């Protein structure tokens, strides 16, 4: 082995006046200055972007800003906001259903009144018709004698003729009744 290979490397120069130390200091200073310049450029760019964003936003008064923040919070409140909206919708639907139920109750009451008037008018009619209409009228009179109501027997007659396949207008002609009355009685049968 050679003697030069066994000797350790000489120590780096520590003299500030030496050219190697001056070169290292100069390089370090240059890198620090470049990092500072890059930092200043990035900071200026971010500041410019924020200024542009602020310029694009309309100017609000403090009250308007507060209202906008509250509105955003309300719309983004998650489950609580959804639950509140669902509760509002349930209240609205319940109100609509209540209104419709009341309307149906009124209509049912009106239908009951009309049916009662029809029954009274049927009771007040006399079975004095003869000819083609005499058969059912005589049956109605016979049913009244046996304690059955005229209305019940008229319904049975209408039901029997409907079961034979006659239309409401044909039934009304045979029984000498109004077509609407026959249709109503048949509709109540289906209900």
C-alpha positions, 0 to 999 in steps of 0.5 A: 500500500502506498503511504498517500492512501493511508493518510486521512483527508486534509481538514477543510480550510477554516480561514475566512480569507481562503477562496473555498470558504468564500465560495461556500459563503457566496453560494449560501448567500445566493441560495438564501436570496433566491429563496427570499425572492421566491417567497416574496413572489408567492406572497404577492401572487396570493395577495393579488388573488385575494384582492381580485376575489374581494373586488369581484364580491359585491359590497355588503353592509354588515347587516347584509353580511350577517343575513347571508351568513345566517342563510348559508348556515340555515341551508347547510345545517344538515339533518336539523335543517332537513328535519325542520323542512320535513316537519313543515311539509308534513304540516302542509300535507296534514292541512290539505288532507284535513281540508279534503276530509272536511269537503268529503264530509260535507259532500256525504252530508249533501248526498244523505240529504238528497237520498232522504228527499228521494226516499220521501218523494218515493213514499209520497208517489201513489202506485196508480199507474197501469199498463207496462209499469203496473207489474213492479208497482204492484209488487211495491204495493204488496211489499208495503203491505207486508211491512217492508218500506217502499224504498227498500222494495224499489231498491230491490227492483232496481238491483234485480233489473240491473242484475238482469243486465239492463242499463240505468236508463232502461231500468228508469223507463220500466220503473217510471223513475228518473235515470239519475235516481236509478244511477244513484241507487246503483252507485250506492250499491257498489260503494 
